[in-house]
Amino acid sequence: MENVNRFHFTPHAARRLLERNISGEAVKDAITHHQDKDFKYLGEHGGKVSRYAKMHCNGKLIVIAELKKGECWIITTYYE
């Protein structure tokens, strides 16, 4: 659904992935093949920060990320 060429994980997001046992591949899948997307605000890189959601085996994976011109900055992620 989303055309992303490059992913960037913020230091905060990288810590949350480890703490919550979430794979980077699951996060990328939630962005590119999300089931739900809500726009939140304009981001620091000039893109749109949105909340992406996708069902996974552990529940609904939520990813907050900023997208701009094929680049994606992962801000945080968690299971709901």
TADAPE-V396655 format. One record per helix or strand of 2 or more residues. SS is the DSSP state (h for helix, s for strand). FROM is the first residue (numbers start at 1). LEN is the number of residues. If there is no record, write none. Layout:
BEGIN
<<SS,FROM,LEN> <SS,FROM,LEN>>
END
This chain:
BEGIN
<<s,6,4> <h,11,10> <h,24,9> <s,36,7> <s,48,9> <s,59,10> <s,71,9>>
END
